Amino acid sequence: MPKFIGIEGVIAEEQLEAFYSYADNLYISENDVWMSVFVQSLDREARKWFRELPQRYIKDIEALDDAFLKH
């Protein structure tokens, strides 16, 4: 799975594209599973950002995409 660390190099849009390419083979249908898999694609500052989000802040994968791209 491609890792995103939140510094120079891979931009957020590229990370989402790489993540979806990887995750398409997993046939995930539940939002909580999507988010659990997505957090595994983050490292360092990016993972810290995700872990510091308030509980239930992100309701579905579309909201996760939006929050990730805005951050």
PQR file of N, CA, C, O and H, with PARSE charges and radii, in Angstrom:
ATOM      1  N   MET A   1       0.841  -1.162   0.000 -0.4000 1.5000
ATOM      2  CA  MET A   1       0.000   0.000   0.000 -0.0000 2.0000
ATOM      3  C   MET A   1       0.895   1.238   0.000  0.5500 1.7000
ATOM      4  O   MET A   1       1.857   1.309   0.766 -0.5500 1.4000
ATOM      5  N   PRO A   2       0.585   2.207  -0.852 -0.5600 1.5000
ATOM      6  CA  PRO A   2       1.396   3.430  -0.870  0.2800 2.0000
ATOM      7  C   PRO A   2       1.216   4.224   0.416  0.5500 1.7000
ATOM      8  O   PRO A   2       0.103   4.334   0.929 -0.5500 1.4000
ATOM      9  N   LYS A   3       2.311   4.778   0.943 -0.4000 1.5000
ATOM     10  CA  LYS A   3       2.275   5.551   2.191 -0.0000 2.0000
ATOM     11  C   LYS A   3       2.367   7.038   1.884  0.5500 1.7000
ATOM     12  O   LYS A   3       3.076   7.457   0.970 -0.5500 1.4000
ATOM     13  H   LYS A   3       3.216   4.689   0.526  0.4000 1.0000
ATOM     14  N   PHE A   4       1.637   7.828   2.665 -0.4000 1.5000
ATOM     15  CA  PHE A   4       1.656   9.279   2.555 -0.0000 2.0000
ATOM     16  C   PHE A   4       2.132   9.832   3.885  0.5500 1.7000
ATOM     17  O   PHE A   4       1.570   9.508   4.930 -0.5500 1.4000
ATOM     18  H   PHE A   4       1.060   7.487   3.408  0.4000 1.0000
ATOM     19  N   ILE A   5       3.179  10.676   3.855 -0.4000 1.5000
ATOM     20  CA  ILE A   5       3.720  11.188   5.108 -0.0000 2.0000
ATOM     21  C   ILE A   5       3.424  12.663   5.331  0.5500 1.7000
ATOM     22  O   ILE A   5       3.718  13.200   6.399 -0.5500 1.4000
ATOM     23  H   ILE A   5       3.636  10.940   3.005  0.4000 1.0000
ATOM     24  N   GLY A   6       2.845  13.322   4.332 -0.4000 1.5000
ATOM     25  CA  GLY A   6       2.422  14.697   4.522 -0.0000 2.0000
ATOM     26  C   GLY A   6       3.508  15.734   4.342  0.5500 1.7000
ATOM     27  O   GLY A   6       3.385  16.851   4.845 -0.5500 1.4000
ATOM     28  H   GLY A   6       2.606  12.886   3.464  0.4000 1.0000
ATOM     29  N   ILE A   7       4.573  15.385   3.633 -0.4000 1.5000
ATOM     30  CA  ILE A   7       5.602  16.376   3.329 -0.0000 2.0000
ATOM     31  C   ILE A   7       5.847  16.371   1.825  0.5500 1.7000
ATOM     32  O   ILE A   7       5.152  15.682   1.077 -0.5500 1.4000
ATOM     33  H   ILE A   7       4.673  14.478   3.225  0.4000 1.0000
ATOM     34  N   GLU A   8       6.823  17.131   1.393 -0.4000 1.5000
ATOM     35  CA  GLU A   8       7.093  17.248  -0.041 -0.0000 2.0000
ATOM     36  C   GLU A   8       7.180  15.887  -0.725  0.5500 1.7000
ATOM     37  O   GLU A   8       7.550  14.883  -0.117 -0.5500 1.4000
ATOM     38  H   GLU A   8       7.388  17.691   2.000  0.4000 1.0000
ATOM     39  N   GLY A   9       6.835  15.889  -1.980 -0.4000 1.5000
ATOM     40  CA  GLY A   9       6.872  14.658  -2.750 -0.0000 2.0000
ATOM     41  C   GLY A   9       5.483  14.366  -3.287  0.5500 1.7000
ATOM     42  O   GLY A   9       4.984  15.088  -4.150 -0.5500 1.4000
ATOM     43  H   GLY A   9       6.535  16.705  -2.473  0.4000 1.0000
ATOM     44  N   VAL A  10       4.862  13.321  -2.789 -0.4000 1.5000
ATOM     45  CA  VAL A  10       3.537  12.923  -3.243 -0.0000 2.0000
ATOM     46  C   VAL A  10       2.507  13.929  -2.744  0.5500 1.7000
ATOM     47  O   VAL A  10       2.471  14.251  -1.557 -0.5500 1.4000
ATOM     48  H   VAL A  10       5.268  12.734  -2.088  0.4000 1.0000
ATOM     49  N   ILE A  11       1.675  14.422  -3.650 -0.4000 1.5000
ATOM     50  CA  ILE A  11       0.618  15.338  -3.239 -0.0000 2.0000
ATOM     51  C   ILE A  11      -0.624  14.544  -2.852  0.5500 1.7000
ATOM     52  O   ILE A  11      -0.754  13.370  -3.198 -0.5500 1.4000
ATOM     53  H   ILE A  11       1.705  14.160  -4.615  0.4000 1.0000
ATOM     54  N   ALA A  12      -1.532  15.192  -2.135 -0.4000 1.5000
ATOM     55  CA  ALA A  12      -2.715  14.507  -1.605 -0.0000 2.0000
ATOM     56  C   ALA A  12      -3.537  13.845  -2.698  0.5500 1.7000
ATOM     57  O   ALA A  12      -3.995  12.716  -2.522 -0.5500 1.4000
ATOM     58  H   ALA A  12      -1.426  16.146  -1.855  0.4000 1.0000
ATOM     59  N   GLU A  13      -3.731  14.518  -3.815 -0.4000 1.5000
ATOM     60  CA  GLU A  13      -4.522  13.942  -4.904 -0.0000 2.0000
ATOM     61  C   GLU A  13      -3.888  12.657  -5.420  0.5500 1.7000
ATOM     62  O   GLU A  13      -4.587  11.686  -5.708 -0.5500 1.4000
ATOM     63  H   GLU A  13      -3.359  15.435  -3.958  0.4000 1.0000
ATOM     64  N   GLU A  14      -2.563  12.655  -5.536 -0.4000 1.5000
ATOM     65  CA  GLU A  14      -1.858  11.448  -5.994 -0.0000 2.0000
ATOM     66  C   GLU A  14      -2.004  10.320  -4.977  0.5500 1.7000
ATOM     67  O   GLU A  14      -2.157   9.156  -5.347 -0.5500 1.4000
ATOM     68  H   GLU A  14      -1.995  13.444  -5.303  0.4000 1.0000
ATOM     69  N   GLN A  15      -1.956  10.670  -3.706 -0.4000 1.5000
ATOM     70  CA  GLN A  15      -2.117   9.661  -2.653 -0.0000 2.0000
ATOM     71  C   GLN A  15      -3.498   9.026  -2.725  0.5500 1.7000
ATOM     72  O   GLN A  15      -3.628   7.804  -2.643 -0.5500 1.4000
ATOM     73  H   GLN A  15      -1.832  11.616  -3.405  0.4000 1.0000
ATOM     74  N   LEU A  16      -4.541   9.860  -2.879 -0.4000 1.5000
ATOM     75  CA  LEU A  16      -5.890   9.299  -2.974 -0.0000 2.0000
ATOM     76  C   LEU A  16      -6.021   8.388  -4.187  0.5500 1.7000
ATOM     77  O   LEU A  16      -6.623   7.317  -4.100 -0.5500 1.4000
ATOM     78  H   LEU A  16      -4.435  10.852  -2.946  0.4000 1.0000
ATOM     79  N   GLU A  17      -5.468   8.803  -5.304 -0.4000 1.5000
ATOM     80  CA  GLU A  17      -5.521   7.974  -6.508 -0.0000 2.0000
ATOM     81  C   GLU A  17      -4.812   6.638  -6.286  0.5500 1.7000
ATOM     82  O   GLU A  17      -5.325   5.588  -6.673 -0.5500 1.4000
ATOM     83  H   GLU A  17      -4.979   9.673  -5.375  0.4000 1.0000
ATOM     84  N   ALA A  18      -3.644   6.679  -5.667 -0.4000 1.5000
ATOM     85  CA  ALA A  18      -2.890   5.449  -5.392 -0.0000 2.0000
ATOM     86  C   ALA A  18      -3.635   4.573  -4.385  0.5500 1.7000
ATOM     87  O   ALA A  18      -3.677   3.351  -4.528 -0.5500 1.4000
ATOM     88  H   ALA A  18      -3.228   7.532  -5.353  0.4000 1.0000
ATOM     89  N   PHE A  19      -4.223   5.206  -3.362 -0.4000 1.5000
ATOM     90  CA  PHE A  19      -4.968   4.451  -2.360 -0.0000 2.0000
ATOM     91  C   PHE A  19      -6.172   3.754  -2.983  0.5500 1.7000
ATOM     92  O   PHE A  19      -6.394   2.566  -2.748 -0.5500 1.4000
ATOM     93  H   PHE A  19      -4.188   6.198  -3.246  0.4000 1.0000
ATOM     94  N   TYR A  20      -6.951   4.490  -3.780 -0.4000 1.5000
ATOM     95  CA  TYR A  20      -8.132   3.882  -4.404 -0.0000 2.0000
ATOM     96  C   TYR A  20      -7.736   2.766  -5.369  0.5500 1.7000
ATOM     97  O   TYR A  20      -8.429   1.753  -5.459 -0.5500 1.4000
ATOM     98  H   TYR A  20      -6.770   5.455  -3.971  0.4000 1.0000
ATOM     99  N   SER A  21      -6.651   2.938  -6.075 -0.4000 1.5000
ATOM    100  CA  SER A  21      -6.174   1.888  -6.963 -0.0000 2.0000
ATOM    101  C   SER A  21      -5.869   0.619  -6.166  0.5500 1.7000
ATOM    102  O   SER A  21      -6.224  -0.485  -6.577 -0.5500 1.4000
ATOM    103  H   SER A  21      -6.087   3.761  -6.002  0.4000 1.0000
ATOM    104  N   TYR A  22      -5.211   0.792  -5.030 -0.4000 1.5000
ATOM    105  CA  TYR A  22      -4.910  -0.338  -4.150 -0.0000 2.0000
ATOM    106  C   TYR A  22      -6.184  -0.927  -3.547  0.5500 1.7000
ATOM    107  O   TYR A  22      -6.385  -2.141  -3.569 -0.5500 1.4000
ATOM    108  H   TYR A  22      -4.922   1.689  -4.696  0.4000 1.0000
ATOM    109  N   ALA A  23      -7.040  -0.061  -3.008 -0.4000 1.5000
ATOM    110  CA  ALA A  23      -8.217  -0.509  -2.259 -0.0000 2.0000
ATOM    111  C   ALA A  23      -9.304  -1.112  -3.142  0.5500 1.7000
ATOM    112  O   ALA A  23     -10.123  -1.891  -2.655 -0.5500 1.4000
ATOM    113  H   ALA A  23      -6.877   0.926  -2.990  0.4000 1.0000
ATOM    114  N   ASP A  24      -9.329  -0.769  -4.425 -0.4000 1.5000
ATOM    115  CA  ASP A  24     -10.340  -1.341  -5.322 -0.0000 2.0000
ATOM    116  C   ASP A  24     -10.306  -2.860  -5.317  0.5500 1.7000
ATOM    117  O   ASP A  24     -11.338  -3.502  -5.518 -0.5500 1.4000
ATOM    118  H   ASP A  24      -8.664  -0.136  -4.820  0.4000 1.0000
ATOM    119  N   ASN A  25      -9.159  -3.433  -5.094 -0.4000 1.5000
ATOM    120  CA  ASN A  25      -9.033  -4.890  -5.081 -0.0000 2.0000
ATOM    121  C   ASN A  25      -9.518  -5.525  -3.783  0.5500 1.7000
ATOM    122  O   ASN A  25      -9.615  -6.749  -3.690 -0.5500 1.4000
ATOM    123  H   ASN A  25      -8.322  -2.911  -4.931  0.4000 1.0000
ATOM    124  N   LEU A  26      -9.823  -4.700  -2.782 -0.4000 1.5000
ATOM    125  CA  LEU A  26     -10.249  -5.229  -1.488 -0.0000 2.0000
ATOM    126  C   LEU A  26     -11.757  -5.362  -1.342  0.5500 1.7000
ATOM    127  O   LEU A  26     -12.229  -5.997  -0.398 -0.5500 1.4000
ATOM    128  H   LEU A  26      -9.744  -3.706  -2.858  0.4000 1.0000
ATOM    129  N   TYR A  27     -12.527  -4.773  -2.262 -0.4000 1.5000
ATOM    130  CA  TYR A  27     -13.988  -4.857  -2.259 -0.0000 2.0000
ATOM    131  C   TYR A  27     -14.586  -4.435  -0.918  0.5500 1.7000
ATOM    132  O   TYR A  27     -15.370  -5.170  -0.318 -0.5500 1.4000
ATOM    133  H   TYR A  27     -12.145  -4.258  -3.029  0.4000 1.0000
ATOM    134  N   ILE A  28     -14.211  -3.256  -0.461 -0.4000 1.5000
ATOM    135  CA  ILE A  28     -14.693  -2.732   0.817 -0.0000 2.0000
ATOM    136  C   ILE A  28     -16.005  -1.998   0.605  0.5500 1.7000
ATOM    137  O   ILE A  28     -16.123  -1.190  -0.316 -0.5500 1.4000
ATOM    138  H   ILE A  28     -13.575  -2.658  -0.948  0.4000 1.0000
ATOM    139  N   SER A  29     -16.996  -2.274   1.454 -0.4000 1.5000
ATOM    140  CA  SER A  29     -18.281  -1.597   1.321 -0.0000 2.0000
ATOM    141  C   SER A  29     -18.665  -0.794   2.563  0.5500 1.7000
ATOM    142  O   SER A  29     -19.557   0.051   2.486 -0.5500 1.4000
ATOM    143  H   SER A  29     -16.900  -2.930   2.202  0.4000 1.0000
ATOM    144  N   GLU A  30     -18.032  -1.030   3.681 -0.4000 1.5000
ATOM    145  CA  GLU A  30     -18.376  -0.338   4.926 -0.0000 2.0000
ATOM    146  C   GLU A  30     -17.443   0.855   5.152  0.5500 1.7000
ATOM    147  O   GLU A  30     -16.227   0.742   5.004 -0.5500 1.4000
ATOM    148  H   GLU A  30     -17.308  -1.717   3.743  0.4000 1.0000
ATOM    149  N   ASN A  31     -18.038   2.009   5.517 -0.4000 1.5000
ATOM    150  CA  ASN A  31     -17.255   3.227   5.713 -0.0000 2.0000
ATOM    151  C   ASN A  31     -16.194   3.087   6.795  0.5500 1.7000
ATOM    152  O   ASN A  31     -15.074   3.571   6.629 -0.5500 1.4000
ATOM    153  H   ASN A  31     -19.027   2.101   5.637  0.4000 1.0000
ATOM    154  N   ASP A  32     -16.528   2.437   7.889 -0.4000 1.5000
ATOM    155  CA  ASP A  32     -15.542   2.325   8.962 -0.0000 2.0000
ATOM    156  C   ASP A  32     -14.344   1.483   8.524  0.5500 1.7000
ATOM    157  O   ASP A  32     -13.217   1.735   8.950 -0.5500 1.4000
ATOM    158  H   ASP A  32     -17.437   2.043   8.024  0.4000 1.0000
ATOM    159  N   VAL A  33     -14.582   0.498   7.685 -0.4000 1.5000
ATOM    160  CA  VAL A  33     -13.477  -0.315   7.162 -0.0000 2.0000
ATOM    161  C   VAL A  33     -12.632   0.515   6.203  0.5500 1.7000
ATOM    162  O   VAL A  33     -11.403   0.443   6.240 -0.5500 1.4000
ATOM    163  H   VAL A  33     -15.498   0.293   7.338  0.4000 1.0000
ATOM    164  N   TRP A  34     -13.284   1.308   5.337 -0.4000 1.5000
ATOM    165  CA  TRP A  34     -12.553   2.200   4.427 -0.0000 2.0000
ATOM    166  C   TRP A  34     -11.605   3.092   5.212  0.5500 1.7000
ATOM    167  O   TRP A  34     -10.430   3.223   4.869 -0.5500 1.4000
ATOM    168  H   TRP A  34     -14.282   1.366   5.307  0.4000 1.0000
ATOM    169  N   MET A  35     -12.130   3.709   6.275 -0.4000 1.5000
ATOM    170  CA  MET A  35     -11.313   4.637   7.049 -0.0000 2.0000
ATOM    171  C   MET A  35     -10.178   3.912   7.769  0.5500 1.7000
ATOM    172  O   MET A  35      -9.078   4.451   7.891 -0.5500 1.4000
ATOM    173  H   MET A  35     -13.084   3.603   6.554  0.4000 1.0000
ATOM    174  N   SER A  36     -10.437   2.707   8.240 -0.4000 1.5000
ATOM    175  CA  SER A  36      -9.383   1.930   8.897 -0.0000 2.0000
ATOM    176  C   SER A  36      -8.276   1.573   7.913  0.5500 1.7000
ATOM    177  O   SER A  36      -7.095   1.618   8.258 -0.5500 1.4000
ATOM    178  H   SER A  36     -11.331   2.270   8.141  0.4000 1.0000
ATOM    179  N   VAL A  37      -8.649   1.226   6.714 -0.4000 1.5000
ATOM    180  CA  VAL A  37      -7.647   0.903   5.690 -0.0000 2.0000
ATOM    181  C   VAL A  37      -6.925   2.177   5.258  0.5500 1.7000
ATOM    182  O   VAL A  37      -5.708   2.172   5.070 -0.5500 1.4000
ATOM    183  H   VAL A  37      -9.608   1.190   6.434  0.4000 1.0000
ATOM    184  N   PHE A  38      -7.679   3.270   5.102 -0.4000 1.5000
ATOM    185  CA  PHE A  38      -7.068   4.521   4.676 -0.0000 2.0000
ATOM    186  C   PHE A  38      -6.001   4.985   5.663  0.5500 1.7000
ATOM    187  O   PHE A  38      -4.921   5.409   5.252 -0.5500 1.4000
ATOM    188  H   PHE A  38      -8.667   3.274   5.255  0.4000 1.0000
ATOM    189  N   VAL A  39      -6.293   4.907   6.953 -0.4000 1.5000
ATOM    190  CA  VAL A  39      -5.311   5.377   7.942 -0.0000 2.0000
ATOM    191  C   VAL A  39      -4.022   4.569   7.861  0.5500 1.7000
ATOM    192  O   VAL A  39      -2.956   5.066   8.223 -0.5500 1.4000
ATOM    193  H   VAL A  39      -7.171   4.562   7.286  0.4000 1.0000
ATOM    194  N   GLN A  40      -4.108   3.333   7.391 -0.4000 1.5000
ATOM    195  CA  GLN A  40      -2.905   2.517   7.221 -0.0000 2.0000
ATOM    196  C   GLN A  40      -2.035   3.036   6.079  0.5500 1.7000
ATOM    197  O   GLN A  40      -0.856   2.691   5.989 -0.5500 1.4000
ATOM    198  H   GLN A  40      -4.974   2.928   7.097  0.4000 1.0000
ATOM    199  N   SER A  41      -2.615   3.866   5.202 -0.4000 1.5000
ATOM    200  CA  SER A  41      -1.832   4.435   4.106 -0.0000 2.0000
ATOM    201  C   SER A  41      -1.152   5.737   4.515  0.5500 1.7000
ATOM    202  O   SER A  41      -0.418   6.329   3.723 -0.5500 1.4000
ATOM    203  H   SER A  41      -3.572   4.146   5.275  0.4000 1.0000
ATOM    204  N   LEU A  42      -1.391   6.186   5.744 -0.4000 1.5000
ATOM    205  CA  LEU A  42      -0.791   7.430   6.233 -0.0000 2.0000
ATOM    206  C   LEU A  42       0.357   7.115   7.177  0.5500 1.7000
ATOM    207  O   LEU A  42       0.362   6.083   7.848 -0.5500 1.4000
ATOM    208  H   LEU A  42      -1.988   5.706   6.387  0.4000 1.0000
ATOM    209  N   ASP A  43       1.319   8.010   7.221 -0.4000 1.5000
ATOM    210  CA  ASP A  43       2.453   7.846   8.117 -0.0000 2.0000
ATOM    211  C   ASP A  43       2.863   9.216   8.634  0.5500 1.7000
ATOM    212  O   ASP A  43       2.526  10.236   8.033 -0.5500 1.4000
ATOM    213  H   ASP A  43       1.315   8.849   6.676  0.4000 1.0000
ATOM    214  N   ARG A  44       3.573   9.241   9.719 -0.4000 1.5000
ATOM    215  CA  ARG A  44       4.136  10.434  10.349 -0.0000 2.0000
ATOM    216  C   ARG A  44       3.087  11.522  10.578  0.5500 1.7000
ATOM    217  O   ARG A  44       2.080  11.279  11.243 -0.5500 1.4000
ATOM    218  H   ARG A  44       3.847   8.413  10.207  0.4000 1.0000
ATOM    219  N   GLU A  45       3.315  12.724  10.031 -0.4000 1.5000
ATOM    220  CA  GLU A  45       2.419  13.863  10.283 -0.0000 2.0000
ATOM    221  C   GLU A  45       1.019  13.622   9.742  0.5500 1.7000
ATOM    222  O   GLU A  45       0.035  14.049  10.346 -0.5500 1.4000
ATOM    223  H   GLU A  45       4.133  12.922   9.491  0.4000 1.0000
ATOM    224  N   ALA A  46       0.924  12.944   8.614 -0.4000 1.5000
ATOM    225  CA  ALA A  46      -0.388  12.675   8.033 -0.0000 2.0000
ATOM    226  C   ALA A  46      -1.210  11.762   8.943  0.5500 1.7000
ATOM    227  O   ALA A  46      -2.405  11.987   9.129 -0.5500 1.4000
ATOM    228  H   ALA A  46       1.723  12.597   8.123  0.4000 1.0000
ATOM    229  N   ARG A  47      -0.584  10.746   9.502 -0.4000 1.5000
ATOM    230  CA  ARG A  47      -1.298   9.850  10.415 -0.0000 2.0000
ATOM    231  C   ARG A  47      -1.662  10.587  11.700  0.5500 1.7000
ATOM    232  O   ARG A  47      -2.751  10.394  12.240 -0.5500 1.4000
ATOM    233  H   ARG A  47       0.388  10.563   9.350  0.4000 1.0000
ATOM    234  N   LYS A  48      -0.768  11.420  12.184 -0.4000 1.5000
ATOM    235  CA  LYS A  48      -1.048  12.211  13.383 -0.0000 2.0000
ATOM    236  C   LYS A  48      -2.272  13.095  13.154  0.5500 1.7000
ATOM    237  O   LYS A  48      -3.145  13.183  14.018 -0.5500 1.4000
ATOM    238  H   LYS A  48       0.117  11.577  11.746  0.4000 1.0000
ATOM    239  N   TRP A  49      -2.339  13.754  11.987 -0.4000 1.5000
ATOM    240  CA  TRP A  49      -3.501  14.582  11.652 -0.0000 2.0000
ATOM    241  C   TRP A  49      -4.782  13.758  11.718  0.5500 1.7000
ATOM    242  O   TRP A  49      -5.761  14.178  12.333 -0.5500 1.4000
ATOM    243  H   TRP A  49      -1.630  13.683  11.286  0.4000 1.0000
ATOM    244  N   PHE A  50      -4.778  12.600  11.092 -0.4000 1.5000
ATOM    245  CA  PHE A  50      -5.972  11.760  11.059 -0.0000 2.0000
ATOM    246  C   PHE A  50      -6.378  11.325  12.466  0.5500 1.7000
ATOM    247  O   PHE A  50      -7.554  11.391  12.823 -0.5500 1.4000
ATOM    248  H   PHE A  50      -3.982  12.259  10.592  0.4000 1.0000
ATOM    249  N   ARG A  51      -5.426  10.890  13.247 -0.4000 1.5000
ATOM    250  CA  ARG A  51      -5.708  10.408  14.607 -0.0000 2.0000
ATOM    251  C   ARG A  51      -6.235  11.510  15.524  0.5500 1.7000
ATOM    252  O   ARG A  51      -6.934  11.223  16.496 -0.5500 1.4000
ATOM    253  H   ARG A  51      -4.471  10.836  12.957  0.4000 1.0000
ATOM    254  N   GLU A  52      -5.908  12.761  15.225 -0.4000 1.5000
ATOM    255  CA  GLU A  52      -6.358  13.878  16.057 -0.0000 2.0000
ATOM    256  C   GLU A  52      -7.726  14.425  15.669  0.5500 1.7000
ATOM    257  O   GLU A  52      -8.244  15.322  16.334 -0.5500 1.4000
ATOM    258  H   GLU A  52      -5.341  12.995  14.435  0.4000 1.0000
ATOM    259  N   LEU A  53      -8.317  13.895  14.601 -0.4000 1.5000
ATOM    260  CA  LEU A  53      -9.671  14.324  14.233 -0.0000 2.0000
ATOM    261  C   LEU A  53     -10.655  13.889  15.319  0.5500 1.7000
ATOM    262  O   LEU A  53     -10.505  12.811  15.893 -0.5500 1.4000
ATOM    263  H   LEU A  53      -7.897  13.166  14.060  0.4000 1.0000
ATOM    264  N   PRO A  54     -11.660  14.722  15.603 -0.5600 1.5000
ATOM    265  CA  PRO A  54     -12.671  14.330  16.600  0.2800 2.0000
ATOM    266  C   PRO A  54     -13.416  13.067  16.156  0.5500 1.7000
ATOM    267  O   PRO A  54     -13.608  12.837  14.962 -0.5500 1.4000
ATOM    268  N   GLN A  55     -13.827  12.260  17.123 -0.4000 1.5000
ATOM    269  CA  GLN A  55     -14.616  11.061  16.799 -0.0000 2.0000
ATOM    270  C   GLN A  55     -15.868  11.464  16.041  0.5500 1.7000
ATOM    271  O   GLN A  55     -16.491  12.485  16.333 -0.5500 1.4000
ATOM    272  H   GLN A  55     -13.671  12.447  18.093  0.4000 1.0000
ATOM    273  N   ARG A  56     -16.219  10.652  15.072 -0.4000 1.5000
ATOM    274  CA  ARG A  56     -17.405  10.851  14.246 -0.0000 2.0000
ATOM    275  C   ARG A  56     -17.371  12.139  13.429  0.5500 1.7000
ATOM    276  O   ARG A  56     -18.401  12.580  12.920 -0.5500 1.4000
ATOM    277  H   ARG A  56     -15.712   9.823  14.835  0.4000 1.0000
ATOM    278  N   TYR A  57     -16.189  12.745  13.303 -0.4000 1.5000
ATOM    279  CA  TYR A  57     -16.022  13.956  12.496 -0.0000 2.0000
ATOM    280  C   TYR A  57     -16.232  13.635  11.028  0.5500 1.7000
ATOM    281  O   TYR A  57     -16.804  14.432  10.286 -0.5500 1.4000
ATOM    282  H   TYR A  57     -15.352  12.388  13.716  0.4000 1.0000
ATOM    283  N   ILE A  58     -15.771  12.473  10.616 -0.4000 1.5000
ATOM    284  CA  ILE A  58     -15.886  12.042   9.228 -0.0000 2.0000
ATOM    285  C   ILE A  58     -16.900  10.919   9.150  0.5500 1.7000
ATOM    286  O   ILE A  58     -16.738   9.865   9.764 -0.5500 1.4000
ATOM    287  H   ILE A  58     -15.305  11.825  11.219  0.4000 1.0000
ATOM    288  N   LYS A  59     -17.944  11.167   8.385 -0.4000 1.5000
ATOM    289  CA  LYS A  59     -19.072  10.235   8.344 -0.0000 2.0000
ATOM    290  C   LYS A  59     -18.964   9.181   7.243  0.5500 1.7000
ATOM    291  O   LYS A  59     -19.508   8.085   7.379 -0.5500 1.4000
ATOM    292  H   LYS A  59     -18.075  12.023   7.886  0.4000 1.0000
ATOM    293  N   ASP A  60     -18.268   9.506   6.158 -0.4000 1.5000
ATOM    294  CA  ASP A  60     -18.152   8.560   5.053 -0.0000 2.0000
ATOM    295  C   ASP A  60     -16.882   8.839   4.263  0.5500 1.7000
ATOM    296  O   ASP A  60     -16.151   9.784   4.564 -0.5500 1.4000
ATOM    297  H   ASP A  60     -17.826  10.396   6.047  0.4000 1.0000
ATOM    298  N   ILE A  61     -16.625   8.029   3.268 -0.4000 1.5000
ATOM    299  CA  ILE A  61     -15.380   8.126   2.514 -0.0000 2.0000
ATOM    300  C   ILE A  61     -15.300   9.432   1.735  0.5500 1.7000
ATOM    301  O   ILE A  61     -14.208   9.970   1.555 -0.5500 1.4000
ATOM    302  H   ILE A  61     -17.218   7.262   3.024  0.4000 1.0000
ATOM    303  N   GLU A  62     -16.433   9.953   1.271 -0.4000 1.5000
ATOM    304  CA  GLU A  62     -16.418  11.226   0.557 -0.0000 2.0000
ATOM    305  C   GLU A  62     -15.992  12.362   1.484  0.5500 1.7000
ATOM    306  O   GLU A  62     -15.229  13.241   1.083 -0.5500 1.4000
ATOM    307  H   GLU A  62     -17.320   9.515   1.418  0.4000 1.0000
ATOM    308  N   ALA A  63     -16.482  12.343   2.719 -0.4000 1.5000
ATOM    309  CA  ALA A  63     -16.090  13.356   3.705 -0.0000 2.0000
ATOM    310  C   ALA A  63     -14.610  13.206   4.057  0.5500 1.7000
ATOM    311  O   ALA A  63     -13.920  14.199   4.287 -0.5500 1.4000
ATOM    312  H   ALA A  63     -17.102  11.629   3.045  0.4000 1.0000
ATOM    313  N   LEU A  64     -14.129  11.973   4.099 -0.4000 1.5000
ATOM    314  CA  LEU A  64     -12.713  11.731   4.365 -0.0000 2.0000
ATOM    315  C   LEU A  64     -11.859  12.307   3.244  0.5500 1.7000
ATOM    316  O   LEU A  64     -10.858  12.976   3.502 -0.5500 1.4000
ATOM    317  H   LEU A  64     -14.689  11.167   3.912  0.4000 1.0000
ATOM    318  N   ASP A  65     -12.252  12.049   2.003 -0.4000 1.5000
ATOM    319  CA  ASP A  65     -11.531  12.614   0.855 -0.0000 2.0000
ATOM    320  C   ASP A  65     -11.467  14.135   0.960  0.5500 1.7000
ATOM    321  O   ASP A  65     -10.404  14.734   0.796 -0.5500 1.4000
ATOM    322  H   ASP A  65     -13.065  11.506   1.793  0.4000 1.0000
ATOM    323  N   ASP A  66     -12.603  14.746   1.232 -0.4000 1.5000
ATOM    324  CA  ASP A  66     -12.694  16.203   1.310 -0.0000 2.0000
ATOM    325  C   ASP A  66     -11.790  16.748   2.414  0.5500 1.7000
ATOM    326  O   ASP A  66     -11.034  17.693   2.186 -0.5500 1.4000
ATOM    327  H   ASP A  66     -13.467  14.259   1.365  0.4000 1.0000
ATOM    328  N   ALA A  67     -11.862  16.162   3.596 -0.4000 1.5000
ATOM    329  CA  ALA A  67     -11.037  16.619   4.733 -0.0000 2.0000
ATOM    330  C   ALA A  67      -9.552  16.432   4.426  0.5500 1.7000
ATOM    331  O   ALA A  67      -8.737  17.303   4.733 -0.5500 1.4000
ATOM    332  H   ALA A  67     -12.475  15.395   3.781  0.4000 1.0000
ATOM    333  N   PHE A  68      -9.203  15.304   3.825 -0.4000 1.5000
ATOM    334  CA  PHE A  68      -7.801  15.018   3.499 -0.0000 2.0000
ATOM    335  C   PHE A  68      -7.267  16.025   2.478  0.5500 1.7000
ATOM    336  O   PHE A  68      -6.160  16.542   2.630 -0.5500 1.4000
ATOM    337  H   PHE A  68      -9.865  14.596   3.576  0.4000 1.0000
ATOM    338  N   LEU A  69      -8.052  16.298   1.446 -0.4000 1.5000
ATOM    339  CA  LEU A  69      -7.597  17.226   0.413 -0.0000 2.0000
ATOM    340  C   LEU A  69      -7.510  18.656   0.934  0.5500 1.7000
ATOM    341  O   LEU A  69      -6.637  19.416   0.514 -0.5500 1.4000
ATOM    342  H   LEU A  69      -8.951  15.878   1.323  0.4000 1.0000
ATOM    343  N   LYS A  70      -8.399  19.026   1.837 -0.4000 1.5000
ATOM    344  CA  LYS A  70      -8.368  20.374   2.398 -0.0000 2.0000
ATOM    345  C   LYS A  70      -7.199  20.559   3.355  0.5500 1.7000
ATOM    346  O   LYS A  70      -6.660  21.659   3.474 -0.5500 1.4000
ATOM    347  H   LYS A  70      -9.108  18.410   2.178  0.4000 1.0000
ATOM    348  N   HIS A  71      -6.807  19.491   4.034 -0.4000 1.5000
ATOM    349  CA  HIS A  71      -5.720  19.592   4.997 -0.0000 2.0000
ATOM    350  C   HIS A  71      -4.408  19.680   4.262  0.5500 1.7000
ATOM    351  O   HIS A  71      -3.353  19.772   4.890 -0.5500 1.4000
ATOM    352  H   HIS A  71      -7.245  18.598   3.938  0.4000 1.0000
TER
END
